[in-house]
Amino acid sequence: MKTIPATNFKTHCLSLLAHVARSQQPLLVTRHGKPLVKVAPVSKKIAVHQKPLKGSVVYWGDVLSPLMNFDNQKRQHSKRPHNVIQ
């Protein structure tokens, strides 16, 4: 595993991240000679979910209007959800 001081990592961050991704070898970042962070490539086994919350969000009524009607100071809400975000 390659080791690099934090100051050098800060200076060359993007190129070092690209190197880790390309070589699939982790990188150890140190501060004053002590390990600080381990930068490792993402495992091929980890599935990336495009929409992990799809179908799980429900909204009630108009989400853009205020909750209070300032003319009569009563809450405006519906008794059932209007839509499930797909």
C-alpha positions in Angstrom: 0.0 0.0 0.0 1.3 3.4 -1.0 1.7 6.0 1.8 1.5 9.8 1.3 1.6 12.8 3.6 -1.7 14.7 4.0 -0.2 17.9 2.5 0.8 16.0 -0.7 -2.6 14.4 -0.8 -4.3 17.8 -0.6 -2.1 19.1 -3.4 -2.6 16.2 -5.8 -6.0 14.9 -4.6 -7.7 14.4 -8.0 -4.8 12.7 -9.7 -4.3 10.4 -6.6 -7.9 9.4 -6.6 -7.7 8.6 -10.3 -4.6 6.5 -9.6 -6.4 4.5 -6.9 -9.4 3.9 -9.1 -7.2 2.8 -12.0 -4.7 0.6 -10.1 -7.3 -0.8 -7.6 -4.7 -0.3 -4.9 -5.5 1.5 -1.6 -3.6 4.6 -0.5 -2.8 5.5 3.1 -2.8 9.2 4.0 -0.7 10.2 7.0 -0.3 13.3 9.2 3.0 13.6 11.1 3.8 10.0 10.1 0.6 8.6 11.7 -2.1 7.0 9.6 -5.0 9.4 9.1 -7.2 8.0 6.2 -7.2 5.0 4.0 -8.4 5.7 0.5 -9.6 2.5 -1.2 -11.2 1.8 -4.5 -14.9 0.8 -4.6 -15.4 -2.9 -4.7 -16.9 -4.3 -7.9 -19.3 -6.3 -5.7 -21.0 -3.2 -4.3 -24.2 -2.6 -6.2 -24.9 1.1 -6.9 -28.6 1.8 -6.5 -29.9 4.5 -8.9 -33.1 5.2 -7.0 -33.0 3.5 -3.6 -35.9 5.6 -2.2 -38.2 5.1 -5.3 -41.8 4.6 -4.2 -41.1 5.2 -0.5 -41.9 9.0 -0.4 -45.5 10.1 0.1 -46.6 13.7 0.1 -49.8 15.2 1.5 -51.3 18.1 -0.4 -49.5 20.9 -2.1 -45.9 20.9 -0.9 -45.2 24.4 -2.2 -47.9 26.4 -0.5 -47.7 27.5 3.1 -49.1 25.2 5.8 -51.1 28.1 7.3 -53.8 30.1 5.6 -53.0 33.5 7.1 -56.5 34.8 6.3 -58.3 32.5 8.8 -55.2 30.9 10.6 -56.4 27.3 9.9 -54.2 24.5 8.7 -55.0 23.2 5.3 -54.3 19.5 4.8 -55.8 16.5 3.2 -56.9 13.3 4.9 -55.2 11.1 2.3 -52.0 11.2 0.2 -52.3 12.8 -3.2 -49.5 11.0 -4.8 -46.7 8.6 -4.3 -43.5 9.7 -5.9 -42.4 7.1 -8.5 
